[in-house]
Amino acid sequence: MLTVDQGVPAPTVPAGYVGAGAATCSADGTRFSCEVAYTGLTSAPTAAHIHIGSAGVAGNVRVNLCGAGTAPACPGTTAGTITSGAQLPTGGTYAPTLTSMQEFGAFVNVHTAGNVGGEIRGQLFGVH
């Protein structure tokens, strides 16, 4: 579940804020796929990424899901698959990225114009 209270740094949102999202991710040994849906943001999403990092810690972007690099613009739902370096800002490939996600944790972060550091965030669990 992606929520505003997981953001690092804490995003700025109005009273009664209801933004939220969900991420469904899977791996099959040769690819890692992730679909993210979100709603109720303060403005349209500008980017969504998978970052390396544990809960409560900021982390580096490893996979662009939308709005950055070669990823498409951000719609209401976005998805990405790691099979080559095409979506990886670091130019990395599947194996080292998956290893980093397993060793250091990973999270999905959805960014907006008013919250460039991220508006909603959710940890990914059980990355294999």
C-alpha positions in Angstrom: 0.0 0.0 0.0 1.3 3.4 -1.0 0.5 6.1 1.6 1.5 9.7 2.4 2.8 8.9 5.8 5.7 6.7 4.4 7.2 9.6 2.5 10.8 10.7 3.2 11.0 13.6 3.4 7.4 14.0 4.6 5.3 15.4 1.7 3.1 18.5 2.0 -0.6 17.7 1.7 -3.8 19.5 2.7 -6.0 18.5 5.7 -8.2 15.6 4.8 -5.8 14.3 2.2 -6.9 10.9 0.8 -4.1 10.0 -1.8 -3.2 6.4 -1.9 -1.9 3.7 -4.1 -1.2 0.0 -4.5 1.7 -1.9 -6.1 1.6 -5.4 -7.4 5.0 -6.8 -8.3 6.3 -10.2 -9.4 9.5 -11.9 -10.5 10.0 -15.1 -12.5 13.8 -15.4 -12.6 14.4 -13.4 -15.8 12.2 -10.4 -15.3 10.6 -8.3 -12.6 7.3 -6.6 -13.3 5.5 -4.0 -11.2 2.1 -2.4 -11.7 1.2 0.7 -9.7 -2.3 2.3 -9.3 -2.9 5.6 -7.5 -5.7 8.0 -6.8 -6.4 11.2 -4.9 -3.0 12.9 -5.4 -2.7 16.7 -4.9 -2.0 17.0 -8.7 -1.2 14.7 -11.6 1.7 12.4 -11.1 5.0 13.6 -12.7 6.9 10.4 -12.1 6.8 7.0 -10.4 9.9 5.0 -9.6 11.2 2.0 -7.7 13.9 3.1 -5.3 16.4 1.1 -3.3 16.0 1.6 0.4 14.4 0.3 3.6 11.3 1.8 5.3 11.9 5.4 6.5 15.0 5.9 4.5 15.4 7.8 1.2 16.9 5.8 -1.6 18.3 6.0 -5.1 16.0 5.5 -8.2 16.6 2.2 -9.9 13.6 1.7 -12.1 11.5 4.4 -13.9 7.9 3.3 -14.1 6.6 6.5 -15.6 7.5 10.2 -16.3 11.3 9.8 -16.5 14.0 8.4 -18.8 12.5 6.1 -21.4 9.4 5.4 -19.4 6.1 6.8 -20.7 4.2 9.7 -19.2 2.2 9.0 -16.0 -1.4 7.8 -16.4 -3.7 6.7 -13.6 -2.0 3.3 -13.5 1.5 2.6 -14.6 3.6 -0.5 -15.0 7.2 -1.4 -15.7 9.3 -4.5 -16.3 13.0 -5.0 -15.7 14.5 -7.2 -18.4 17.3 -5.0 -19.6 18.9 -1.6 -18.9 16.2 0.3 -20.8 14.3 1.5 -17.8 17.2 1.7 -15.3 18.6 5.2 -14.7 21.9 3.6 -13.7 22.2 1.6 -16.9 22.1 -1.5 -14.8 20.5 -4.8 -15.7 18.1 -7.2 -14.0 20.4 -9.3 -11.8 22.2 -6.6 -9.9 19.0 -4.5 -9.5 17.1 -7.5 -8.1 20.0 -8.3 -5.8 20.0 -4.7 -4.5 16.3 -4.9 -3.9 16.7 -8.1 -1.9 19.7 -6.9 0.1 18.7 -3.3 0.8 14.9 -3.2 0.4 12.9 -1.3 -2.2 9.9 1.0 -2.4 7.6 2.6 -5.0 7.4 6.4 -4.9 4.9 8.5 -6.8 6.0 12.1 -7.3 3.8 15.2 -8.1 4.7 18.8 -8.9 4.0 19.9 -5.4 5.9 17.0 -3.9 8.9 16.5 -6.1 10.5 14.2 -3.4 7.5 11.9 -3.6 3.8 12.2 -2.5 3.0 8.6 -1.7 5.3 5.7 -1.0 5.1 2.0 -0.3 7.7 -0.7 0.6 7.9 -3.8 -1.6 8.0 -7.0 0.4 9.0 -10.5 -0.6 11.2 -9.5 -3.6 12.7 -12.8 -4.9 
